[in-house]
Amino acid sequence: MPDLPISAPPATDPAALVAGLPPMWLRDNCPCASCRDPRSGQKFFQITDLPDDLAIGTVTARRVHGADAVEVTWSPDGHRSVYAVEWLTTRDPAQGDHRSEAGKQLWEAADLGPLPEADWSAYLSEDGERARVLEAVQRLGFALLRSVPTEEDQVLAVARSFGFVRETNYGELFDVRVEPAPDNLAFSSLAITPHTDNPYRDPVPTIQLLHCLQNAAEGGDSGLVDGFHAAALLREEDPEAFAVLTRTPVPFGYRDARAELTAHRPLIDLDPMDRIREVRFNNRSMGTLRLPAHELEAFYAAYRTFAALLLRPELLLTFRLEPGDCLIFDNTRLLHARTAFEQTGARHLQGAYADLDGLASTLAVLRRTTVLDELAELFHGPGSADYLGEAVTQAEHMLQAGALAEAAGAPAHLVAAALLHDVGHFGGPVSGDELMAGTDNRHSHTGADLLARWFGPEVTEPVRLHVAAKRYLCAVEPGYRARLSEASEYTLHVQGGPMNEQDAAAFAALPGAADAVAVRRWDDEAKEADAATPDFEHFRPLLASLLRR
């Protein structure tokens, strides 16, 4: 959700937290399932659907997913919205923006140490390794893959491993090698100073890949400069030059027999918060500015200052691409360069373009996959232990519960809640063994709080309430308690025993009570020794569909 520049009143005063916030903004960001699809987060309503006389009615403090929250009842329609206090007090208006300088690690060569790199086979086979590489491209601007097969077109496989190939007038890929009559200096043996590619395109390709097939030439070393760091240095050392380069559109162009491409963009582009978001720098493709003389003088003074800064030796990271190396880098941030080389030795690279949005999407999905790996490890690790005196392990118990919910045709969120209902036994301060020794470990709340990092309330609240549901059913359903296992009867006593009439009525009024009762019934049945049940991987696609975005 977006952020507004608000002050942070004490968390103990819920009314103060929303005082002064525009009601239309606050209601537009209501996170409830009536306003937003729980899976995609997309809104079900148009801004014009909200009442013209919308106003905040009552404001009440709440606890949701174990965290402080504020419930707002709206006038005139009575709609209820619950907002996490942490969200209400967020300050960073660029939160989640992976394109600007915010959140990136700016660098010069000496800052880096070992280069961010990975073996191609590990990158393909291990989600964590692939996430690490893509995170480096997002944070540092580049990463190196080693041992990529030295086969033509393999660079396309690398691009497709995290996104989509950006086809240009050069085709899906291009060959970087000496040509007899090159139409681009990249296809010669000359040195090339730091530059960004394709500044004449709108939009410019945001990711570039270079895959080395051969490099037996003397020379031809590669270089990278962090353009965001260079621009930040210019802003610090010469603010006026920085301002000139951010406000002056520069004509870039390229033409050959088949294409004529132009774009007018500044050398340093800023986002609406005045943060550096893009650098375009390529003297070979820069056209003729048509400005008044005094503006031309100011621009060229700033241009030369920035160009000289980009050539500072300490900013340039130099390395040699060997056969099998594939460099992935952010073409809107990093400038790349090459030393001259002798034409007597073969040097052949293949390049391709892709885009940062595809990389960011793949990285986000991989991070979600990492979450599922964590949950799988709970089933394979601590879940292999005995389950509180029952004839099954803890993992077998939860897998049986999930399978029973699935067989009953339950919706996905209830299958997930049944599958995960006892994860609190693994991560709380008090273990299941201590529960059996007479200390309530409140595993329902611990588990719900753990799962709330990744899932919405449709999953977490049945988990939070499944112990209370046992106490409720003991109070209201004749014969239910007699069907409890010996271990469950014991834990019932530790957890507070059957509810009284008043508590049972309060529980039944809770929005998630019916779902919690359903999970409870599957929980009670899921204790059959040697029952055939699917493994955790069977449920992985269902869980992935429910993860918060």
N, C-alpha and C positions, 0 to 999 in steps of 0.2 A: 504494500500500500504506500501511497505518497506521504510526504511529511510536510508539516507546516512549521514555521519558525515560532514555536510557542515557548513560554517560560515553563518551568517545572515546579508546580506547587507540591506541597508535601503529599506523599502517597496516602496518608491517613485521611485526607479530605477528598472524597471522590468528586464532589461537586466542583471543587477548585480545579481538578484535573481537566474538566471539560469547559469550564467557564472561559468565555472569550473565543472559543473555537467556533468557526462558522457552522451553523447547524446543517446546511446543505452539504458541506464537505464531509462532516462526520457521518451523516446518514448515507451518503454516497459510498462510504467505505464500510458499511455494516458487513460483518463477516458471516452472518447467519446463513443457514442452509436455504432459507426462503429467498434470500437476496443473491446468493452466489452458489454456483454448482460446487459441491464439496470436492470434486476431483480436479476440475480445471481452474476453479477460482473465477470463472467468467460470470458476469452479472446477468441476472434475469430481467432487469428493468432498465428503462431509459431515464435519464436525468429529469425529463419532462413528466415522468410518471409520479414524481414526488410532490406532495402537497405544496401549493404556493405559500401557505401560511405555516410551514414546518417550523416547529419549535421544540426545544428540549423540555420534557416534562419533569419526571422524577429521576434522580440519580442515586444509585445504590452501590455500595461496595460489595464485591463478590470474590470468591475464590474459584478459579477455573484451572483445571490441569495442575493444581498445586501452586498456582501463581496468582498474584493480585490482579483483579479485574474490576471493571466498572460497568454496571448495567444502566442503560439509558432507556426510559420509556418515553416514546415520542408523542407529541401532540400535533395534529388532532386525531391521528389514526390509531394510536395505542400500540404501534409496533415496538418491539423490544430488541435492543442491540446490546451485545456484550463485547467490550474492548479490553484487551490486555493492557495493564498499566505500562508495561515495557514498550508497547507499541505507541501508546499515547505520548510518551515522553521521548520518543526517538527524535534525534536532532539532525541527522545527516540527510540533506535533501538529495544527495547523489547516491544514497545507499543502493547497492545492487548494480550500479553502472560499471560495467567492466571495460568501457572504452576510454574513459578519461584518465588523467594522471592520478586521480583519487584511487587509492587502494593498490597502486602498482609500486613496484620496487624500482626506483630510478638508479642507474648505475653508470660507472665508468669502469674501464678494464680491470683495474686493481681490486675492485669491490667483489668480483665474482668468485674467485677461487675455482674449484672444479666446475667445468661446464655442465649445464643441465642436459643430461644425455641418458639414453636407454638402449638396450639391445632390441632389435626389431622383433625377434621371436617372443621375448618377454612382454614387450608392448602389446603384441597381438593376443597373447594368451592370458595376461593378468590384468584385470580391470584396474587394480590399484596402481600398476605401473603406467598404464595408459593415462589414468587421471593425473598422475604426477607429471607426465610429459606435457599434457595439455594445460595444466595449471601453470607450468613454467612459461609456456607461450603467452598465457594471459597475464602473468605477473611480471616476468622479465622481458617478454617480447620475443623469445626464441627458445628452441630446443633442438638437439641433435639426435637423430636416430642412427644407430650403428648397425652394420651388417644387413642392411637392406639388400636383397638380391640385385646384383649388377645386371639387370635385364632391362631392355627398353620398355617403356610405358609403366615401369614399376612405380614411378612417382605418382601416377594416378591412383594406384592402390593405397598409397600413403594418404593422399588427400581424401579419398573416400572412407578411410578408417575413422575420420572424425567429422566429415561434412560432405560437401558437394563440390565438384570441380567447376570452377568459373571459366567457361569457354570465352575466348576473345578472338580477335581477328588473326591471332597467331595459332588458333586451334585449341584443342584441349591441353596440349602441352607444346613446349618449344625446346629446341636443341641449342645449347650454348657451346659452340665450338667455332673454330676459325672457318670463315667462308671467304671465297675469293673476292666477292664484291658485296660486302655486308651493308644492309640498310639500317643497321643498329651497331653501335660500337661494342655492344656486348658480344657480338659475333666476330670480334677481332682479337688480336693478342695484346692490345694496348691496355695500359693501366686505366682503371675506372675509379674515380673518386667517390666518396660516400654520396648516395642518392637513394631516392625512393623510386619504385617502378610505376609506370603508367599514370603519371600525374594528369595526363590529358583525358582521363576517363572520368565519367560522373555517373555512378559512384566508382571510386577507385577500387581495385581488388585489395581486400584488406589483409589477406594472407598470401605469402609466396613460399613456394617449396623449390629447393634445388637439390637434385639427386646426382651424386657423382658416380659415373660409370667408368671413366678412365681419368687418370691424372699422372702422367709420366713426364709432364713438362717441367722445365726448370722455371720456378716462379709460379705465378697464378694463385698465390695465397688469398684467402677470403678475409674480409673484415666487416665488422658491425659497429655501428655507433648508435647509442640510445638517443634518438632525436628528442624525446620528451625531456631527458636530463639536460641536453644541450639547450633546448628552448627555455627550460627553467633557469639555467645559468644566465642566459641572455636577459631574462626578466629581472634577475637579481643584479646583474652588472650594468645593464643599459636599458632601463625601463622604457625610454622613449623609442629606442630601436625595436624593442619587443612590441610596443603598441603599433608602430608603423607596419610591421610585418603581419600583425593579426588583423589589421583593418584594410589592407590593400589587396584587392583581387588581382591575381597574376594570371595572364593568359598562357596556358600550356597547349601544345599541339603536336600532332603526329599525322603524317600523310605518306601514303605510298599509292601504288596503282589500284589497290583494292579498298583502301580505308582513308578516311579523313576525320580525325577525332580532335575535339577541343573541349577544354574545361577552364573555367575562371574561378580560382580559389586562392585564398591567401597561403603563404608559405607555412604559417602557423595558424591553425584553426582552433577556436575555443568553443566550449559548450556554453549554455546560458548562465552558468555559474562562474564564467571566466576561468575555467580549468582547461588546460591543454588537452585537446582531443585528437588532433591529427597534425602531422607534419608532411608537407609535400615539398620535395627539394630535388630538382633535376635540371641542371643548367643546360643539358643537351636538348631538352624539350620545352624550355621556357621561350615564350614568344616576346613580342614587342609591346611594352606598356605604352599607352597613350594617355599621358597625364600632364597637367601644368608643370612647368619647369621646376618650381620649388618643391612640388610633391615628388617628382622624379629624383631630385637631388636627395631628398630625405629617404626615399625608398632605397636608392642605391647605396647610400651610406649604411643603412641598416642591413641590407642584403650582404654587403661585403663583411660587415662585422659578424653576422651569423655564419657566413661561409668560412671565415677564418676560425671561428670558434669550433666549427665542426671538424676542422683539420688538426685540432690539438692532439698530440700523440697520446696523452693519457686517456682520451675518450675512446680511442680505437681499440677494439678487441680483434686480434689477428690470430688466425688458425688456418690449418690446411685441410681441405676436404679430401679424404682418401676414398678409393672405390668402395662403394657400399654405404657411404655416409649420406644422409638426407637431412638437410637443414630446413626447418620450418620456422618462419618468422613473420612478425606483424609488420606489414608493409605500410601501415599508417603511422608507425612509431619508429621503427628501426631503419637506419640508412645502411645499405650494404655497399661494399667496395671490393676491388680486386687489384692485386699487383699485376704488373706486366709479366708475360711469360714468353719463353722461347718456343717458336713454332716447330722445332725439331721433335719434340715429344708430344704424344697424343694427349689431348685434354678434352673430355666430353662430359658435359652435364646435361641433364634434362630438367626442365622447370615446368611448373604449373601454378595456377592460382586457385585460391579458395576464399572463404569468407569467415570472419570472426564469429558471426552469429551461429553458424553451424558448429564451430568448435565449442562455443559457450554452451550450446544446447547439449552436445555430447558430454561435455564435462559435468553439467548439472545432472544428467541421467546417470553417469558413472558414480557421482557422489551418492545418488539415491541407491544405486546398486551396492555401494559400500555399506549403506545402512542395512540392507538385507543380508549382506555377508556377516555383519555384527550379530543380527538376530539368528542366522543359521549357526553361528559359532556357539550361541547360548544353548541351542538344541543339541549340538554335537558334543559340547564340553560339559558344563554343569548339568545340562538336561539329562545326561546319562546316569545321574545318581538316582537312588531310590526315591520314590514319591511318598513321603510322609506315612509310611507303614502300609501302603497299598501294594498290590501285586504287579505293578507296572512302574517303569521309570517316570520321572517328571516329563521327559520329552514324549514318551509313548502316551502319557495321559493327555498332553496338549494336542498331539497329532490326532488322537482319537476324537477329542472334542471338536477339532476343526473338521474332521471327516464326517462326524455326525451332523454338524451344522450344514455342511455341503450336501449330504444325502437328503436332508430335510428340505432342500431348496431354499435355504436362507439367503438373504441378500449378501453381497460381498462383504459389507462392513461387519456383519454379524459372524460370518465365517472367520474373518480375521480376528475378531474379538474372542471367539471361542478358541481359536488356535493359540492366541497370545495371552490368554487370561491369567496365566500363572508366572509370567516372566518376572514378576516382582520377587519371587522366591530367590532369584539369582543375583539381583542387584541392590538389595536393601541392606541397611545397617544390621538387621537381625535376620538370621537365616531360617530356613524351614525347619532345621533341626531344633532351633531354639523355640519355634512355635510348638513343636511336639513336646518340648520340655516345659511348656506353660507360659511362654512369653509371646504375646500377639505381635507378629512382625508386620502387620498392616500391609501385606504384600499386594493387596488390591490397589491401594493408593500408590505404593511405590511403583508398581507396574504401570499404572495409568500415567504417572508423571514421567516415567521413562519413555513410554510410547508417544506421549504428547510432543516430543521433539520431532516426530516424523508423521504422525497421523492426527486426523481431526477428531472432534468429540464423538462422532458416530462410531468410532472404534474404541476410544479411550474410556468413555463413560460406562459402557457395559462392563468393561474390565474393572473400573473403579468401584462399581456397585455390585459385583457378583458375590462378594462375601455378605454384604447387606441383604442381597436377594435370598440367600440361604436362611438368614435370620428371619426375614419377612415370611418366606414360605412355611417355616416352622410355626409361625404365629397364625397364619390364615388358612392353611390347607390341611385338612384332617388327613392323617396317615402319611404325610410327607416325611416327618421326622423319623418315623419308624423304618423308612427305606434308606436312611443314611448309612454309610459304612461305619465301621467302628472308629476308624481314624477321623472321619468327618464329624461324627458325633463328639469326639474329644475336642476337635478344633472349634466346634460350635460353642462349647463351654468357654474356651479361651478367648474367643472373639466376641463374647458378650451375651450369648444365649439368644433365645427367641425374642423378637421385638414385643414390646407392649402394644396395646391397641393404638395409642396415640402415635408412636413411632411408625407403626405399620401403615397408618393412614398417611403420614407425611411421606413415607417412602413411595407409596402407590401414586402420589401426586407428582413425583419427579418425572421430568420429560423422558429420561432414559430407563425408567423402571421396567417397562415391558421387555425391552431388549436385554436388560440385566437378568431378568427371570429366565428368558430363553437360554442365555449363556449358562445360567446356573444349572438348568436341567441337563444340558449336554455335559457340563462339568461332572454332574453326579453319575452319568452313565459311562463316562470315559475311563473305566478302571478295569477293563477286561484283559486278563493276561493272554498274551500270544495272539491278540487280535491283529488281523491284517489291515494295515493302514498305510496311506501314502506317506512318503517322506517329505521333508521340508521343501525340497525343490518343487514338488507338485504345487505347492501354494505360492511359490515365488511370483508368478505373473499376477495373481490376484492381489498380493500385497503391494506389488509395484504400482498397480493401478490406483491404489488408495493413498499412496504417499503424498504428503503435502508438497506443493510446488513453491 
